[in-house]
Amino acid sequence: MKFLKKINKGLILTLIVLLVLIIYLVGVENQRKADKDIINKQCEEFISLVDKYIVLPEDMQKLNQEIDKKKEDEYVKEMREKLSEKMYDNSEVVDLQYEFIKNILQNGYLTTQEIRSGYERDITKISSYVFEGNRVTVTFSSKEKEYIKYLDMNNEEKERINSNSTGNNIIILQKVGDEWKVVHSNLQFDYYSGDYYPENVVDGY
């Protein structure tokens, strides 16, 4: 009988532990489901920020003219400030993202004969959310439209649209207090491939 009582006590303790674990896991999963709407919004806002700052303001989109260096410097400085608001509070993290976006921006006016005049990226499908503690990796597909102003053979200003679809876009976010902040993004462009964010930097925060 004593042996059976010990077994029963052990079984009861095991069941209690399992119940507590199940309650905890259900709570975590419910919290993650609630967070997904906020995470999606943060991803969309970050994408909109990138879309904006890989294009010069309209008053600087002048064909057959060199870009005003002072205005360009002011614009990229503004871009870095906006990135700081959306991203995890670490200068190295922000600087790396800033450098990439600046490179994409400058890629849009390599010659005076054409210039990027607009850019739109829309998420078409979220493939996965991978949670690791207070961090989540969002992988998604998207459609992009790039608007280009150019001069034709008659030196007349025209506009064309380049459409594209990409997969394996990644945004990693970290929960800080009640907010989700971007730590890393790897948005795909048809003229740029590869992860521009060193993994050792991402893992360090």
C-alpha positions as CSV (number, residue, x, y, z in Angstrom):
1,M,0.0,0.0,0.0
2,K,2.8,2.4,0.9
3,F,4.4,1.6,-2.5
4,L,1.1,2.4,-4.3
5,K,0.7,5.7,-2.3
6,K,4.2,6.7,-3.4
7,I,3.3,5.9,-7.0
8,N,0.0,7.9,-6.7
9,K,1.9,10.9,-5.2
10,G,4.5,10.8,-8.0
11,L,1.7,10.5,-10.6
12,I,-0.2,13.5,-9.1
13,L,3.0,15.6,-9.0
14,T,3.7,14.7,-12.7
15,L,0.2,15.6,-13.7
16,I,0.4,18.9,-11.8
17,V,3.7,19.8,-13.6
18,L,2.2,18.8,-17.0
19,L,-0.9,20.9,-16.3
20,V,1.2,24.0,-15.3
21,L,3.3,23.5,-18.4
22,I,0.3,23.2,-20.7
23,I,-1.3,26.3,-19.2
24,Y,2.0,28.2,-19.7
25,L,2.4,27.0,-23.3
26,V,-1.2,27.9,-24.1
27,G,-0.6,31.4,-22.6
28,V,2.5,31.9,-24.6
29,E,0.8,30.8,-27.8
30,N,-2.2,33.1,-27.2
31,Q,0.2,36.0,-26.5
32,R,2.0,35.3,-29.8
33,K,-1.2,35.2,-31.7
34,A,-2.2,38.6,-30.2
35,D,1.3,39.9,-31.1
36,K,1.1,38.9,-34.7
37,D,-1.2,41.8,-35.7
38,I,1.2,44.2,-34.1
39,I,4.2,42.5,-35.7
40,N,2.5,42.6,-39.2
41,K,1.8,46.4,-38.7
42,Q,5.5,47.0,-37.7
43,C,6.7,45.1,-40.8
44,E,4.4,47.1,-43.1
45,E,5.4,50.4,-41.6
46,F,9.1,49.4,-41.9
47,I,8.6,48.4,-45.6
48,S,6.9,51.8,-46.2
49,L,9.8,53.6,-44.6
50,V,12.3,51.7,-46.9
51,D,10.0,52.4,-50.0
52,K,10.1,56.1,-49.2
53,Y,13.8,56.5,-48.6
54,I,15.1,54.5,-51.6
55,V,13.5,57.3,-53.7
56,L,14.6,60.9,-53.8
57,P,12.0,63.6,-53.0
58,E,10.1,64.8,-56.1
59,D,11.8,68.2,-56.1
60,M,15.2,66.4,-56.5
61,Q,14.1,64.1,-59.3
62,K,15.6,66.2,-62.1
63,L,16.9,64.6,-65.3
64,N,20.1,65.8,-67.0
65,Q,21.3,67.4,-63.8
66,E,23.6,66.2,-61.1
67,I,22.1,65.5,-57.7
68,D,22.5,68.4,-55.2
69,K,25.0,66.9,-52.7
70,K,23.9,69.0,-49.8
71,K,20.2,68.1,-50.2
72,E,21.2,64.4,-50.6
73,D,23.1,64.6,-47.3
74,E,20.1,66.2,-45.5
75,Y,17.8,63.5,-46.9
76,V,19.9,60.5,-45.9
77,K,20.4,62.1,-42.4
78,E,16.6,62.3,-42.1
79,M,16.3,58.7,-43.2
80,R,18.7,57.6,-40.5
81,E,16.7,59.4,-37.8
82,K,13.5,57.7,-39.0
83,L,15.3,54.3,-38.9
84,S,16.3,55.0,-35.3
85,E,12.7,55.4,-34.4
86,K,11.6,52.0,-35.9
87,M,14.7,49.9,-35.0
88,Y,16.2,48.4,-32.0
89,D,18.2,50.9,-30.0
90,N,21.7,50.1,-31.1
91,S,23.8,52.4,-33.4
92,E,25.6,49.5,-35.2
93,V,22.3,47.8,-36.0
94,V,20.9,51.1,-37.4
95,D,24.1,52.1,-39.2
96,L,24.2,48.8,-41.2
97,Q,20.6,49.1,-42.3
98,Y,21.2,52.8,-43.1
99,E,24.2,52.0,-45.4
100,F,22.2,49.5,-47.3
101,I,19.2,51.7,-47.9
102,K,21.5,54.6,-48.9
103,N,23.2,52.3,-51.5
104,I,19.8,51.3,-52.9
105,L,18.8,55.0,-53.0
106,Q,21.9,55.9,-54.9
107,N,21.5,53.0,-57.3
108,G,18.3,54.8,-58.4
109,Y,20.2,57.7,-60.1
110,L,23.5,56.2,-61.4
111,T,23.1,58.4,-64.6
112,T,21.5,61.7,-65.3
113,Q,19.4,60.1,-68.0
114,E,17.1,58.2,-65.6
115,I,16.0,58.3,-62.0
116,R,13.9,56.2,-59.7
117,S,10.7,58.2,-59.1
118,G,8.7,55.8,-56.9
119,Y,8.8,52.4,-55.3
120,E,6.0,50.2,-53.8
121,R,6.4,46.8,-52.0
122,D,3.3,44.9,-50.9
123,I,3.4,41.7,-48.8
124,T,1.6,39.0,-50.7
125,K,2.1,36.0,-48.3
126,I,3.7,35.5,-44.9
127,S,5.4,32.1,-45.0
128,S,6.3,31.9,-41.3
129,Y,6.8,33.4,-37.9
130,V,9.6,31.8,-36.0
131,F,9.6,32.9,-32.3
132,E,12.7,32.6,-30.1
133,G,12.0,34.1,-26.7
134,N,11.3,37.8,-27.3
135,R,12.4,37.7,-30.9
136,V,10.5,36.8,-34.1
137,T,11.7,36.1,-37.6
138,V,9.1,36.9,-40.2
139,T,9.6,35.5,-43.7
140,F,7.3,36.6,-46.5
141,S,6.8,37.0,-50.3
142,S,6.1,40.4,-51.9
143,K,5.3,42.2,-55.1
144,E,7.3,45.3,-56.1
145,K,6.8,48.2,-58.5
146,E,9.6,50.5,-59.4
147,Y,8.8,53.7,-61.2
148,I,11.6,55.2,-63.4
149,K,11.7,58.6,-65.1
150,Y,13.9,58.7,-68.1
151,L,14.7,60.6,-71.3
152,D,13.8,58.9,-74.6
153,M,15.7,59.2,-77.9
154,N,13.9,62.6,-78.5
155,N,15.0,63.8,-75.1
156,E,11.5,63.8,-73.9
157,E,10.7,62.7,-70.3
158,K,8.9,59.4,-69.9
159,E,8.1,57.0,-67.2
160,R,8.2,53.2,-67.1
161,I,7.2,50.7,-64.4
162,N,9.3,47.7,-63.5
163,S,7.2,45.0,-61.8
164,N,8.8,42.1,-59.8
165,S,7.9,39.4,-57.3
166,T,10.3,38.2,-54.6
167,G,10.3,35.5,-51.9
168,N,12.4,34.9,-48.8
169,N,12.1,38.5,-47.6
170,I,13.0,38.6,-43.9
171,I,12.4,41.0,-41.0
172,I,13.5,40.1,-37.5
173,L,12.0,42.0,-34.6
174,Q,12.8,42.2,-30.9
175,K,10.2,42.9,-28.2
176,V,11.3,45.7,-26.0
177,G,8.8,46.4,-23.3
178,D,5.5,46.4,-25.0
179,E,6.9,47.4,-28.4
180,W,8.3,45.3,-31.3
181,K,11.5,46.9,-32.8
182,V,13.2,45.9,-36.1
183,V,16.6,44.3,-35.5
184,H,17.4,43.1,-39.0
185,S,15.8,43.1,-42.4
186,N,16.7,41.4,-45.6
187,L,14.4,42.8,-48.3
188,Q,15.0,41.4,-51.7
189,F,15.5,43.6,-54.8
190,D,15.8,42.2,-58.3
191,Y,19.1,44.0,-58.9
192,Y,20.6,43.1,-55.5
193,S,21.0,39.7,-54.0
194,G,22.4,38.4,-50.7
195,D,22.1,39.0,-47.0
196,Y,23.5,42.5,-46.4
197,Y,23.3,42.2,-42.6
198,P,26.1,40.2,-41.0
199,E,24.7,37.3,-39.0
200,N,27.1,37.9,-36.1
201,V,25.6,41.4,-35.6
202,V,22.1,40.1,-35.6
203,D,22.9,37.3,-33.1
204,G,24.6,39.9,-30.9
205,Y,21.3,41.7,-30.0
